Each structure stands twice: as structure tokens, then as C-alpha cells.
Amino acid sequence: MLASVSRRAILGIYAVIIIVPLTVVGFGSFKSTQELFAGPFSLPQSLSPANYAEVIAGQNLGSSFMNSVIVTAISVPLTLFLASLAGYAVSRLKGFISWAIFGFLVLGMAIPAQANMVPLYVLFGRLGLLDNLAGLVVANVVSTLPIAVFILGGFMRTLPKELYEASSIDGTGPWRTYTSIALPLSAPSVAAAAIFLFVIHWNELLYPLLFIQSPGNRTLPLALLSFQGEFQTNYPLLFAGVILASLPVVVAYVFLQRYFVAGITAGASKG
Amino acid sequence: MSTHIGTAAKRKAPHSHPEPSATKVRRRSPTRVNPALYLFPLPAVAVIAFFLLMPTLQAFQYAITDWNGFSAAFNYVGLDNFIRAFTGDSLFTNALTNNLKFVLLVVIAQTAFSLVLALLLTKNSRGSILLRALFFFPTILSSVSVAFIWKFIYDPNFGLANSVLGAVGLESLQGSYLGNNAQALYWVAVTQVWFHAGQMMVVYIAGLQSIPRELYEAAEMDGANRWQQFKSITWPFVAPATSIVVAYTTVQSFKAFDLILGIAGNPPKGSLDILSTRIYSTFANSEFGYAAAQSIIFMGMIALVTWLQRRLLRLTPKGE
């Protein structure tokens, strides 16, 4: 009895601590500063899109949104492609060479991106990858390739070997086996990895902060960060930015929740 | 040689050989690897070697110079950068202390809290599934978004925390949160736990659901109370989940760069400066050599703390 009451209390309070701030942000994005400060919990008086119009057009969040879309739309499939190729090879090769390749690729997870910022900046400078979206794509692919190999390679190793052998007896080359057997059978883990990468690449802040100078090349998180200095306490404006930046991920979460949990948890179990 | 024989035998197998040798061939066929297969991991290996391994090695080279990132000339300064970091740079030692404090706080709070949530939501009832989805939700947001939400909660004048405290008559508990330098780091730790506890809860739930129910039934028959059951069944059985949660939370809180910049601004004030933000500031200040040295200390710290935790976790009783 007591246990069930305290269970409900803990869960209820924590649910409130999550729901209330998110609701306040949602409502607040339609309010004026005065209205928000007067009653943060109240419904907005009108669904005026003024804050959204201001951040999208006035603060160029629209173009940052497009930059984020472009970078994410290229870097997620590219990472998945490279990682699944490597994962597939690792699952079919035998013995030391297989472990060596897997180990080499996965070891990168131990190197935090923030520890590499100086040499990466110098290298990107030499390659002309500073201050453009191509550089962000490369950085995203590099930083998440190890974990993607870990997730996909780990899954592909569990596929029954007989499937591969059957197809190689039929005389099918490795490329056909990869596209017609390995990839379709790995669909759940590819989906989980895709979601995981989508969240990371969409929310990435460090690389844009390091590499991007021109406001026109900013991605959403970087554009949002620049608001922080400009609009110290203009919270409604910040909130409209938060909603815009979160919208694609939230919509995806609503429809693909299962893969989110699987993907982000697979990413977490790398320890 | 044997590979060749295997290849030849296999080609013939389906047509000309009777049953017994066909099984023999099937057992051998795995040794035959199509050489084209070695091309598949090449792009990934090349990308990692060029953009991850090489820069990491270069960091060690930069770390022993005074290079400013622009001029062609620089000097090798040996270990001076490392000595400066630990003895002559209060900004760096401050960030190091803050970071270790932050990691310790978040690891303890997040591990405990995510385990509590998981214990309360282990059963797959509709309510549990709904609450799990809710508690997981903050994890998918960007750090900058989370930072802005909590900036408003903590705002001393207009913020949610103080309004709620004021509304229920607890004005005495109202504070300035991030504005209070003695407390600021703790409040960011609260935010970090809110951000990621749901993610770690999911890891714990997977661990909890794998515990056989019979163990609890047997323990109950032996008259073991809840706490005894937790101590002798649950805790040892979730040990693998605990080590995942602790290791992941450690790395995550070492890297709380985005959250700190979002909540404290760039550069953050001293009481909220951590290693990654300090490295960034040093880098932005064109001290490339020194920033590289700080990066190496940063990597070393993560490795050291992770290693210490593994040792400590191994000390926890497994089946007592």
C-alpha cells in the first residue's frame, strides 16, 4: 500500500517535471515576453505566429533549417552505407583479419570528438572543408562511423552463416549477397542505427561551432546557440527556435518510437 | 592450396558428388573467401585512418609545440604545455575540478535515479509503457534546446522554479540557481540528469526484465523482504546494466560541452567551465599547441576515470 503510493508519487512528480516545462515552452512560443512572464502556465491569448515569423525570416532560422536538412540527409545514409559495407565484410571474413578490421573501426569510439578539435580543424583547413556544409558532412560521418559499425557489424555477425553460404554456392558475388541478403535481413538494426545517427547529426553542435563562420552556413543548433547571446531573456523567441529545431525529431519519435529506443540504447551499450 | 581444392570441390558438389561428400564440402566452404570482400571495409578504414587516427596522432605532435595555428614558425617546447596546464593555469585546473565534480555528481545521481525509474516501470503495463516513452523523450532533444528550457526554469526573476516556489509559499527556497556560483554546477547536473535519465532507464529495464521471476518467488517463500530481495537478486543481476550505465554516463557527462555552452553562453563563466569548453576557449584563443595538450589530458582523464570505475564495480559483490 505504502509502496504503491510512493511509486505513484515518484512517477507522477517526475512526469510533471517533464511535461510542464515542455508545455510552457510550447505555449510560450506563441506569447509575448510580458505575457509569458505574467503567466507562464496559461494558454496563449492568441496563436500568433509572430515569434516564428521573426526567427524564421528575421533571424534566418529558415536557411539554418535547410542547412541542417541537407547535412543530415547526406551524412546519415553515407554513414550507414560505409558502416554496413564494413559490417558486412566483418561478418563474412574469418579469424584475425575480421577482428582486426572490426577492432580498428570500433576503437574510434574511444576518441571523444572534443579531443580531436585542433588537428581536425587544421586538416579541414588544408582540405578546404572549413565554413561549408561538405565539411560538416565529413565530420559527422567520421565521428559516428565507429559506433555505426559497432551496431551494424554486431548485428550482422548474428545472421546465420548458412544464408551467405547458400548464396555463394549459387555463384552470387559478395555485392549481390550484401544488397539482397545482408541488408534486407539487417533492416531492424539499420533502422535503429539510422534513427540514432539522425538524432546525433541533427543535433550536432561542436563541428558547426568549430568550422562554420558565415551565418548563411549555420545549422540549427549553431543558429540557436547564437540566439543565446542576442536574446538574453527574450524567451518566447528562444522557445520558437527550440520548437522549430526539435520538430523533425519529435515527429519522427511519435511515429518510430520503437526504433528510437532500440537505436539510442544500442548506442548506449557501447561501454 | 586447400582453398583452391575447396573451391573446385564446391563447384562440382551439387552435380557430381553423392550425399556424404556434399556435407564435407559444406563444412569446408566457409574457408573460401571471395577476395572482393576485402574491398568492402576499405572506404570505412580509409576514412577512419585519415580523419580520426591521423589527427589523433597529430594531437600528440602539436601538444609539444607552441604553435598558434597560423604562423609557419613554431618551437618544440617539450612537456611545457602539460606542466603549464597542471601548475600555471588556474583556468585549466578550475575546469578540471569542475568536470570531475560534475561527472561524479551526474554518474551517482543518474545511475541511482534511472534504476529507480526502471524498477518502478519494469512491468509491461500500458501505463508503464506510456511513462517510459515520456521519460525517454528529453533524450532526443538537442542539448541547446534543453539548455534553453532550463535557462527559463532557472531564471531568477521570471523563471518557472521560483514562480512555483512563490505560488506555494516557499519564497525562502527561491534562489538564483545558475547565478549562484557556488551552486551553478549542481543545477546543471540536475539538467543533465533530466536530459538523459530516461535513456539509462531503458538500459536498466532491459536488464531487469531478464531476471527470472522464480528467483523472487523462491526468495519470498524463504521470507526475504523487499530490501533483501533487491540486494541479493536484483542488484547482482543488473550488474552488467550498471556497468553500461556508469560507463556511458561518465563519457556523456565529460562531454557535456553543448549543454554548458547553451545554458551558460560561450565562453561559459568560471564556475561552469569544464574541460571541453576550456579546450575550445584555448583553441579559439589561437593557442593550438596548448589546446592539443589539454585535449590529451582530457582523453587521459576519461580513460582514467573509466578504468577506476571498472575496478570499483568489480569490487561489488556478485552473488553474496
Boltz contact constraints between the chains, C-beta under 6 A:
constraints:
  - contact:
      token1: [A, 7]
      token2: [B, 120]
      max_distance: 6.0
  - contact:
      token1: [A, 11]
      token2: [B, 120]
      max_distance: 6.0
  - contact:
      token1: [A, 11]
      token2: [B, 131]
      max_distance: 6.0
  - contact:
      token1: [A, 15]
      token2: [B, 134]
      max_distance: 6.0
  - contact:
      token1: [A, 18]
      token2: [B, 134]
      max_distance: 6.0
  - contact:
      token1: [A, 21]
      token2: [B, 149]
      max_distance: 6.0
  - contact:
      token1: [A, 21]
      token2: [B, 153]
      max_distance: 6.0
  - contact:
      token1: [A, 25]
      token2: [B, 149]
      max_distance: 6.0
  - contact:
      token1: [A, 37]
      token2: [B, 158]
      max_distance: 6.0
  - contact:
      token1: [A, 40]
      token2: [B, 160]
      max_distance: 6.0
  - contact:
      token1: [A, 82]
      token2: [B, 43]
      max_distance: 6.0
  - contact:
      token1: [A, 82]
      token2: [B, 44]
      max_distance: 6.0
  - contact:
      token1: [A, 85]
      token2: [B, 40]
      max_distance: 6.0
  - contact:
      token1: [A, 86]
      token2: [B, 41]
      max_distance: 6.0
  - contact:
      token1: [A, 86]
      token2: [B, 44]
      max_distance: 6.0
  - contact:
      token1: [A, 88]
      token2: [B, 40]
      max_distance: 6.0
  - contact:
      token1: [A, 89]
      token2: [B, 37]
      max_distance: 6.0
  - contact:
      token1: [A, 89]
      token2: [B, 40]
      max_distance: 6.0
  - contact:
      token1: [A, 89]
      token2: [B, 41]
      max_distance: 6.0
  - contact:
      token1: [A, 92]
      token2: [B, 37]
      max_distance: 6.0
  - contact:
      token1: [A, 101]
      token2: [B, 41]
      max_distance: 6.0
  - contact:
      token1: [A, 105]
      token2: [B, 44]
      max_distance: 6.0
  - contact:
      token1: [A, 105]
      token2: [B, 48]
      max_distance: 6.0
  - contact:
      token1: [A, 108]
      token2: [B, 48]
      max_distance: 6.0
  - contact:
      token1: [A, 108]
      token2: [B, 52]
      max_distance: 6.0
  - contact:
      token1: [A, 111]
      token2: [B, 56]
      max_distance: 6.0
  - contact:
      token1: [A, 112]
      token2: [B, 255]
      max_distance: 6.0
  - contact:
      token1: [A, 114]
      token2: [B, 257]
      max_distance: 6.0
  - contact:
      token1: [A, 114]
      token2: [B, 276]
      max_distance: 6.0
  - contact:
      token1: [A, 115]
      token2: [B, 295]
      max_distance: 6.0
  - contact:
      token1: [A, 115]
      token2: [B, 298]
      max_distance: 6.0
  - contact:
      token1: [A, 115]
      token2: [B, 299]
      max_distance: 6.0
  - contact:
      token1: [A, 116]
      token2: [B, 55]
      max_distance: 6.0
  - contact:
      token1: [A, 117]
      token2: [B, 283]
      max_distance: 6.0
  - contact:
      token1: [A, 118]
      token2: [B, 62]
      max_distance: 6.0
  - contact:
      token1: [A, 118]
      token2: [B, 283]
      max_distance: 6.0
  - contact:
      token1: [A, 118]
      token2: [B, 288]
      max_distance: 6.0
  - contact:
      token1: [A, 118]
      token2: [B, 291]
      max_distance: 6.0
  - contact:
      token1: [A, 118]
      token2: [B, 292]
      max_distance: 6.0
  - contact:
      token1: [A, 119]
      token2: [B, 55]
      max_distance: 6.0
  - contact:
      token1: [A, 119]
      token2: [B, 58]
      max_distance: 6.0
  - contact:
      token1: [A, 119]
      token2: [B, 59]
      max_distance: 6.0
  - contact:
      token1: [A, 120]
      token2: [B, 55]
      max_distance: 6.0
  - contact:
      token1: [A, 123]
      token2: [B, 55]
      max_distance: 6.0
  - contact:
      token1: [A, 142]
      token2: [B, 51]
      max_distance: 6.0
  - contact:
      token1: [A, 142]
      token2: [B, 52]
      max_distance: 6.0
  - contact:
      token1: [A, 145]
      token2: [B, 44]
      max_distance: 6.0
  - contact:
      token1: [A, 165]
      token2: [B, 29]
      max_distance: 6.0
  - contact:
      token1: [A, 174]
      token2: [B, 34]
      max_distance: 6.0
  - contact:
      token1: [A, 174]
      token2: [B, 36]
      max_distance: 6.0
  - contact:
      token1: [A, 174]
      token2: [B, 37]
      max_distance: 6.0
  - contact:
      token1: [A, 199]
      token2: [B, 140]
      max_distance: 6.0
  - contact:
      token1: [A, 203]
      token2: [B, 142]
      max_distance: 6.0
  - contact:
      token1: [A, 205]
      token2: [B, 258]
      max_distance: 6.0
  - contact:
      token1: [A, 221]
      token2: [B, 142]
      max_distance: 6.0
  - contact:
      token1: [A, 221]
      token2: [B, 144]
      max_distance: 6.0
  - contact:
      token1: [A, 224]
      token2: [B, 144]
      max_distance: 6.0
  - contact:
      token1: [A, 225]
      token2: [B, 144]
      max_distance: 6.0
  - contact:
      token1: [A, 228]
      token2: [B, 265]
      max_distance: 6.0
  - contact:
      token1: [A, 235]
      token2: [B, 152]
      max_distance: 6.0
  - contact:
      token1: [A, 238]
      token2: [B, 148]
      max_distance: 6.0
  - contact:
      token1: [A, 242]
      token2: [B, 145]
      max_distance: 6.0
  - contact:
      token1: [A, 242]
      token2: [B, 148]
      max_distance: 6.0
  - contact:
      token1: [A, 245]
      token2: [B, 142]
      max_distance: 6.0
  - contact:
      token1: [A, 245]
      token2: [B, 145]
      max_distance: 6.0
  - contact:
      token1: [A, 246]
      token2: [B, 141]
      max_distance: 6.0
  - contact:
      token1: [A, 246]
      token2: [B, 145]
      max_distance: 6.0
  - contact:
      token1: [A, 249]
      token2: [B, 140]
      max_distance: 6.0
  - contact:
      token1: [A, 253]
      token2: [B, 140]
      max_distance: 6.0
  - contact:
      token1: [A, 257]
      token2: [B, 133]
      max_distance: 6.0
  - contact:
      token1: [A, 261]
      token2: [B, 202]
      max_distance: 6.0
  - contact:
      token1: [A, 264]
      token2: [B, 199]
      max_distance: 6.0
  - contact:
      token1: [A, 265]
      token2: [B, 202]
      max_distance: 6.0
  - contact:
      token1: [A, 265]
      token2: [B, 203]
      max_distance: 6.0
  - contact:
      token1: [A, 268]
      token2: [B, 203]
      max_distance: 6.0
  - contact:
      token1: [A, 268]
      token2: [B, 248]
      max_distance: 6.0
  - contact:
      token1: [A, 269]
      token2: [B, 244]
      max_distance: 6.0
  - contact:
      token1: [A, 271]
      token2: [B, 244]
      max_distance: 6.0
  - contact:
      token1: [A, 271]
      token2: [B, 247]
      max_distance: 6.0
  - contact:
      token1: [A, 271]
      token2: [B, 248]
      max_distance: 6.0
